[in-house]
Amino acid sequence: MDLKDKVVVITGATKGLGAALAELFSKEGCKVVASATTKQKLDDLAGSLNCYAVQADVRREEQMLELADQTVKRFGHIDIWVNNAGIRIPHTNLEEIDWDRAHNMLEVNYFGTAYGTKAALKYMKERGSGTIINILSTSALQGRAKSSAYAASKYAARGFTESIRSEVKGDGIAVIGVYPGGMKTDFFKEQVPEDYDKYMDASTVGIKIIDNLKLDKPEEEQVIRRPAV
Ligand SMILES: NC(=O)c1ccc[n+]([C@@H]2O[C@H](COP(=O)([O-])OP(=O)(O)OC[C@H]3O[C@@H](n4cnc5c(N)ncnc54)[C@H](OP(=O)(O)O)[C@@H]3O)[C@@H](O)[C@H]2O)c1
């Protein structure tokens, strides 16, 4: 795909991978719509990147629809929608899981992806084209001890991604699942992993996502693991 002038919506665009993608898509000449919940950070991003910032919580279906509506009002259509917003809770044994936080994580990681996809499809189906990118995780490929709640939220989003891909087959819409390994972001500010220094930079992962999009036939399932050391 030639990315120049493409209209790209990114959820969770103020930090980490979302912020890296916002910058990279902007450099490609895309019209970037950056979204997250913290207004101050969105304002800062809009100033530095010259993107269009919309405050929206992925846990609220009506706010995802509003994000899509505002994008179309401003730019006429949506080419690419990245469901990137995601959160984690600290690794713990099952007995120590904080269920309120686990429910909230499912709201963000699964329902947020589902609401975002529905909002994007409202316009993409009408136009018969578009690409949805769901940021999953290698935790959606293999369960790991003490990560049951996070893995479950990402497996849910993976099942959703694969199912919707089949559902929109024939509508001219691509649905890409991205499975990154560990990245150095604020994701881990509450509990820093022991081997954090070996994690990838978010921009390294962002470049691979964009390089995949530029292919004539982008991979529908893109696994981006940390290089072996
Ligand atoms: N870091 C890793 O090692 C890693 C590995 C594999 C996959 N991932 C996935 O990659 C994605 C990005 O993670 P990251 O590491 O870049 O995280 P991050 O640095 O913590 O950034 C998360 C972003 O999501 C936004 N966000 C959080 N809750 C939201 C909500 N309810 N509605 C809208 N936006 C919300 C945050 O902004 P506000 O707080 O202002 O809303 C922020 O912009 C996530 O889906 C994560 O699961 C991360």
The ligand as an SDF file (V2000), in Angstrom:
LIG
                    3D

 48 52  0  0  0  0  0  0  0  0999 V2000
    4.8840   -3.0750   25.9890 N   0  0  0  0  0  0  0  0  0  0  0  0
    4.9020   -4.3740   25.6710 C   0  0  0  0  0  0  0  0  0  0  0  0
    5.8370   -5.1190   26.0140 O   0  0  0  0  0  0  0  0  0  0  0  0
    3.7840   -4.9760   24.8430 C   0  0  0  0  0  0  0  0  0  0  0  0
    3.9990   -6.2680   24.3000 C   0  0  0  0  0  0  0  0  0  0  0  0
    2.9990   -6.8360   23.4950 C   0  0  0  0  0  0  0  0  0  0  0  0
    1.8490   -6.1230   23.2360 C   0  0  0  0  0  0  0  0  0  0  0  0
    1.6610   -4.8910   23.7790 N   0  0  0  0  0  0  0  0  0  0  0  0
    0.4360   -4.1830   23.4420 C   0  0  0  0  0  0  0  0  0  0  0  0
    0.7760   -3.0110   22.7170 O   0  0  0  0  0  0  0  0  0  0  0  0
   -0.2330   -2.0130   22.9330 C   0  0  0  0  0  0  0  0  0  0  0  0
    0.4460   -0.7110   23.3480 C   0  0  0  0  0  0  0  0  0  0  0  0
    1.1330   -0.9340   24.5790 O   0  0  0  0  0  0  0  0  0  0  0  0
    2.2660    0.0500   25.1130 P   0  0  0  0  0  0  0  0  0  0  0  0
    3.3310   -0.8090   25.6800 O   0  0  0  0  0  0  0  0  0  0  0  0
    2.6010    1.0610   24.0790 O   0  0  0  0  0  0  0  0  0  0  0  0
    1.4770    0.7270   26.3420 O   0  0  0  0  0  0  0  0  0  0  0  0
    1.6110    2.1860   27.0140 P   0  0  0  0  0  0  0  0  0  0  0  0
    2.9420    2.7810   26.7490 O   0  0  0  0  0  0  0  0  0  0  0  0
    1.1780    2.0030   28.4280 O   0  0  0  0  0  0  0  0  0  0  0  0
    0.5100    3.0380   26.2210 O   0  0  0  0  0  0  0  0  0  0  0  0
   -0.8460    2.7090   26.2860 C   0  0  0  0  0  0  0  0  0  0  0  0
   -1.6810    3.7340   25.5360 C   0  0  0  0  0  0  0  0  0  0  0  0
   -3.0590    3.3370   25.6450 O   0  0  0  0  0  0  0  0  0  0  0  0
   -3.8330    4.4380   26.1110 C   0  0  0  0  0  0  0  0  0  0  0  0
   -5.0010    3.9400   26.8550 N   0  0  0  0  0  0  0  0  0  0  0  0
   -5.0160    3.2560   28.0290 C   0  0  0  0  0  0  0  0  0  0  0  0
   -6.2880    2.9930   28.4020 N   0  0  0  0  0  0  0  0  0  0  0  0
   -7.0780    3.5260   27.4300 C   0  0  0  0  0  0  0  0  0  0  0  0
   -8.4840    3.5970   27.2430 C   0  0  0  0  0  0  0  0  0  0  0  0
   -9.3470    3.0740   28.1300 N   0  0  0  0  0  0  0  0  0  0  0  0
   -8.9710    4.2210   26.1340 N   0  0  0  0  0  0  0  0  0  0  0  0
   -8.1180    4.7690   25.2360 C   0  0  0  0  0  0  0  0  0  0  0  0
   -6.7770    4.7390   25.3560 N   0  0  0  0  0  0  0  0  0  0  0  0
   -6.2720    4.1330   26.4510 C   0  0  0  0  0  0  0  0  0  0  0  0
   -2.8490    5.2780   26.9520 C   0  0  0  0  0  0  0  0  0  0  0  0
   -3.2060    6.6380   27.0410 O   0  0  0  0  0  0  0  0  0  0  0  0
   -4.2010    7.2260   28.1670 P   0  0  0  0  0  0  0  0  0  0  0  0
   -3.7810    6.5830   29.4600 O   0  0  0  0  0  0  0  0  0  0  0  0
   -4.0240    8.6870   28.1120 O   0  0  0  0  0  0  0  0  0  0  0  0
   -5.5750    6.8330   27.7370 O   0  0  0  0  0  0  0  0  0  0  0  0
   -1.5730    5.1290   26.1080 C   0  0  0  0  0  0  0  0  0  0  0  0
   -1.5850    6.0720   25.0630 O   0  0  0  0  0  0  0  0  0  0  0  0
   -1.1820   -2.6010   23.9630 C   0  0  0  0  0  0  0  0  0  0  0  0
   -2.3050   -3.1480   23.3230 O   0  0  0  0  0  0  0  0  0  0  0  0
   -0.3690   -3.6950   24.6260 C   0  0  0  0  0  0  0  0  0  0  0  0
   -1.1840   -4.7180   25.1740 O   0  0  0  0  0  0  0  0  0  0  0  0
    2.6120   -4.2970   24.5680 C   0  0  0  0  0  0  0  0  0  0  0  0
  1  2  1  0
  2  3  2  0
  2  4  1  0
  4  5  1  0
  4 48  2  0
  5  6  2  0
  6  7  1  0
  7  8  2  0
  8  9  1  0
  8 48  1  0
  9 10  1  0
  9 46  1  0
 10 11  1  0
 11 12  1  0
 11 44  1  0
 12 13  1  0
 13 14  1  0
 14 15  2  0
 14 16  1  0
 14 17  1  0
 17 18  1  0
 18 19  2  0
 18 20  1  0
 18 21  1  0
 21 22  1  0
 22 23  1  0
 23 24  1  0
 23 42  1  0
 24 25  1  0
 25 26  1  0
 25 36  1  0
 26 27  1  0
 26 35  1  0
 27 28  2  0
 28 29  1  0
 29 30  1  0
 29 35  2  0
 30 31  1  0
 30 32  2  0
 32 33  1  0
 33 34  2  0
 34 35  1  0
 36 37  1  0
 36 42  1  0
 37 38  1  0
 38 39  2  0
 38 40  1  0
 38 41  1  0
 42 43  1  0
 44 45  1  0
 44 46  1  0
 46 47  1  0
M  CHG  2   8   1  16  -1
M  END
$$$$
